[in-house]
Amino acid sequence: MQPPSTRATVKRNAKRAQYDAGVIKDILAAQQICHVAFVEHGEPRLIPTLYYCDDEYLYLHGNRQSALLKHMAAGGEVCISVMLVDGYVIARSGFNCSMNYRSVSIFGKGEAVTDESHREALDQFVAVLVPGHEQAVREPTAQELAATAVVRIRLAEMAAKVRDGDPGDDEQDKASDVWAGVIPVSLQVGEPQPSADLRADIALPEYLQRFKG
């Protein structure tokens, strides 16, 4: 597929570029943390934050006084970056050592999410973080809803970049005695640890049982 715009075109190692929306959305679905870059008063800003996606948009939320959320709610331009590390690539030369990774960059203008969609989006943030917990938590108060902004960016102007496989060693290095290969990397989640103030009669709910070793 062709890149959607000049700024979303991968220029370095262009053979690793992916412009297929399905591929990009699969990468986005495998992660929950992004970094959002924007300019405020002529100075650059880069903010790490939680996100979730549906078929059309990537959503962010936070305190209504956040400079980033105000910028996006007013239609400001941002660049959003997501990266997954899949392995350490161990080559026979330092120059060719690398990482296997999947990354996405998204460009566009923000927009505010309001009305009933605002509440739905906040519920979805909990559902994405821990599926099932959104059904267990108490209802948000009017004050909490008023204090929390939700913004989104359309999933349109975006590109992925992917590296996988073995190290790309030079031919003359392949005869050396240096070990070469890939060390896989994955995210591990530990067993749930109850809060110190949790009542003894509250058992681990079924939707969290999947976290038990």
C-alpha positions as CSV (number, residue, x, y, z in Angstrom):
1,M,0.0,0.0,0.0
2,Q,1.0,3.6,-0.5
3,P,1.8,6.0,2.4
4,P,-1.1,8.3,3.2
5,S,1.0,11.5,3.2
6,T,4.6,12.7,2.9
7,R,5.1,13.1,6.7
8,A,3.8,9.5,7.2
9,T,6.2,8.1,4.7
10,V,9.0,5.9,6.2
11,K,12.2,7.1,4.6
12,R,15.0,5.3,6.5
13,N,14.9,1.5,6.0
14,A,11.8,2.0,3.9
15,K,11.6,-1.8,3.2
16,R,10.4,-2.1,6.8
17,A,7.4,0.2,6.3
18,Q,3.8,-1.1,6.6
19,Y,0.9,1.1,5.5
20,D,-1.8,-1.5,5.8
21,A,-4.4,-0.4,8.3
22,G,-5.0,-3.9,9.6
23,V,-1.3,-4.4,10.3
24,I,-1.1,-1.0,12.1
25,K,-4.2,-1.7,14.2
26,D,-2.9,-5.1,15.3
27,I,0.2,-3.4,16.6
28,L,-1.9,-0.7,18.4
29,A,-4.1,-3.4,19.9
30,A,-1.0,-5.1,21.4
31,Q,0.0,-2.1,23.4
32,Q,-1.6,0.5,25.8
33,I,1.1,3.1,26.2
34,C,1.9,5.8,23.6
35,H,4.0,8.9,23.5
36,V,2.3,12.1,22.2
37,A,4.4,14.9,20.7
38,F,3.1,18.5,20.3
39,V,4.3,22.1,20.4
40,E,3.2,24.5,23.1
41,H,4.2,28.1,23.0
42,G,6.9,27.3,20.4
43,E,8.5,24.6,22.6
44,P,8.3,20.8,22.0
45,R,6.5,18.5,24.4
46,L,6.4,14.7,24.6
47,I,3.9,13.0,26.9
48,P,3.6,9.3,27.7
49,T,0.0,8.2,28.3
50,L,-2.5,5.4,28.2
51,Y,-4.6,4.9,25.1
52,Y,-7.1,2.7,23.4
53,C,-8.4,2.4,19.9
54,D,-11.6,1.5,18.1
55,D,-11.9,1.1,14.3
56,E,-11.6,4.8,13.5
57,Y,-9.9,6.6,16.4
58,L,-7.2,6.5,19.1
59,Y,-8.4,7.9,22.4
60,L,-6.6,9.6,25.2
61,H,-7.9,10.9,28.6
62,G,-6.7,12.7,31.7
63,N,-7.1,15.8,33.8
64,R,-9.1,18.5,32.0
65,Q,-6.3,21.0,32.8
66,S,-3.7,19.0,30.9
67,A,-1.9,21.1,28.4
68,L,-1.9,18.2,25.9
69,L,-5.6,17.5,26.2
70,K,-6.4,21.2,25.9
71,H,-4.2,21.4,22.8
72,M,-6.0,18.4,21.2
73,A,-9.5,19.4,22.2
74,A,-8.9,22.7,20.4
75,G,-7.9,20.8,17.2
76,G,-4.2,21.0,17.7
77,E,-1.8,18.9,15.6
78,V,0.0,15.9,17.3
79,C,2.3,13.0,16.4
80,I,1.6,9.8,18.4
81,S,4.2,7.0,18.7
82,V,3.8,3.4,19.8
83,M,6.6,0.8,20.0
84,L,6.8,-2.9,20.9
85,V,10.2,-4.6,21.5
86,D,10.2,-8.2,20.4
87,G,13.8,-9.1,20.7
88,Y,17.5,-8.1,21.1
89,V,19.3,-8.7,17.9
90,I,22.9,-9.9,18.7
91,A,25.2,-9.4,15.7
92,R,28.9,-10.2,15.2
93,S,29.6,-6.5,14.9
94,G,28.4,-3.6,17.1
95,F,27.3,-1.8,14.0
96,N,24.7,-4.6,13.2
97,C,23.4,-5.1,16.7
98,S,19.8,-4.1,16.8
99,M,16.3,-4.9,18.1
100,N,13.3,-6.6,16.6
101,Y,10.4,-4.2,17.0
102,R,7.0,-3.1,15.8
103,S,6.3,0.6,15.8
104,V,3.5,3.0,14.7
105,S,3.5,6.7,14.1
106,I,0.2,8.6,13.8
107,F,-0.2,12.2,12.6
108,G,-3.3,14.4,12.8
109,K,-5.5,16.9,14.6
110,G,-7.1,16.2,17.9
111,E,-10.8,16.6,18.8
112,A,-12.8,16.6,22.0
113,V,-15.1,13.7,22.9
114,T,-18.3,15.0,24.6
115,D,-21.8,14.0,25.6
116,E,-22.6,10.3,26.1
117,S,-19.5,9.3,24.2
118,H,-17.3,10.8,26.9
119,R,-18.7,8.4,29.6
120,E,-18.5,5.5,27.2
121,A,-14.8,6.3,26.5
122,L,-13.9,6.4,30.2
123,D,-15.5,3.0,30.7
124,Q,-13.6,1.7,27.8
125,F,-10.3,2.8,29.3
126,V,-10.9,0.6,32.3
127,A,-12.1,-2.3,30.1
128,V,-8.9,-2.1,28.0
129,L,-6.6,-1.9,31.1
130,V,-8.3,-4.9,32.8
131,P,-11.2,-6.5,30.9
132,G,-14.1,-7.2,33.1
133,H,-13.2,-4.6,35.8
134,E,-15.4,-2.0,34.2
135,Q,-18.4,-4.0,35.3
136,A,-17.2,-4.1,38.9
137,V,-16.2,-0.6,39.7
138,R,-18.6,1.9,41.2
139,E,-20.2,4.6,39.0
140,P,-18.1,7.7,38.5
141,T,-19.3,10.8,40.3
142,A,-20.3,14.0,38.4
143,Q,-17.2,15.7,39.8
144,E,-15.0,12.9,38.4
145,L,-16.6,13.0,35.0
146,A,-16.3,16.8,34.9
147,A,-12.6,16.7,35.9
148,T,-11.6,14.2,33.2
149,A,-11.3,15.1,29.5
150,V,-11.3,12.7,26.6
151,V,-9.8,13.5,23.2
152,R,-9.2,11.4,20.1
153,I,-7.3,11.4,16.8
154,R,-8.5,9.7,13.6
155,L,-6.6,6.6,12.5
156,A,-5.9,7.8,9.0
157,E,-2.5,9.4,8.5
158,M,-0.3,6.7,10.0
159,A,2.5,4.2,9.2
160,A,4.2,1.2,10.9
161,K,7.8,0.1,10.8
162,V,8.7,-3.4,11.6
163,R,12.0,-5.3,12.1
164,D,12.2,-9.0,12.6
165,G,14.5,-11.9,12.0
166,D,18.2,-12.5,12.4
167,P,21.0,-10.0,12.5
168,G,22.1,-8.6,9.1
169,D,25.8,-9.4,9.5
170,D,28.3,-8.6,6.8
171,E,29.5,-11.7,4.9
172,Q,33.1,-11.3,6.1
173,D,31.9,-11.4,9.7
174,K,29.9,-14.7,9.4
175,A,33.1,-16.8,9.7
176,S,34.0,-15.2,13.1
177,D,33.7,-17.0,16.5
178,V,31.3,-14.4,17.9
179,W,27.8,-15.7,18.9
180,A,25.0,-14.2,16.8
181,G,21.2,-14.5,17.1
182,V,18.1,-13.1,18.7
183,I,17.1,-13.0,22.4
184,P,13.2,-12.8,22.5
185,V,11.6,-10.1,24.7
186,S,8.1,-10.3,26.0
187,L,5.9,-8.5,28.6
188,Q,5.3,-10.6,31.8
189,V,2.5,-9.9,34.2
190,G,2.8,-11.2,37.8
191,E,0.1,-12.5,40.0
192,P,-2.4,-10.0,41.5
193,Q,-1.3,-8.7,44.9
194,P,-4.2,-7.6,47.2
195,S,-4.2,-4.1,48.6
196,A,-3.1,-3.9,52.2
197,D,-6.6,-2.5,53.1
198,L,-8.6,-5.1,51.2
199,R,-11.2,-7.0,53.3
200,A,-10.3,-10.6,53.9
201,D,-13.7,-11.8,52.6
202,I,-13.2,-10.4,49.1
203,A,-11.8,-13.1,46.8
204,L,-10.0,-12.6,43.5
205,P,-12.7,-12.2,40.9
206,E,-13.0,-14.6,38.0
207,Y,-11.9,-12.0,35.4
208,L,-8.6,-11.6,37.2
209,Q,-7.9,-15.3,37.5
210,R,-6.1,-15.3,34.2
211,F,-3.3,-13.4,35.9
212,K,-2.6,-16.2,38.4
213,G,0.4,-18.3,37.7
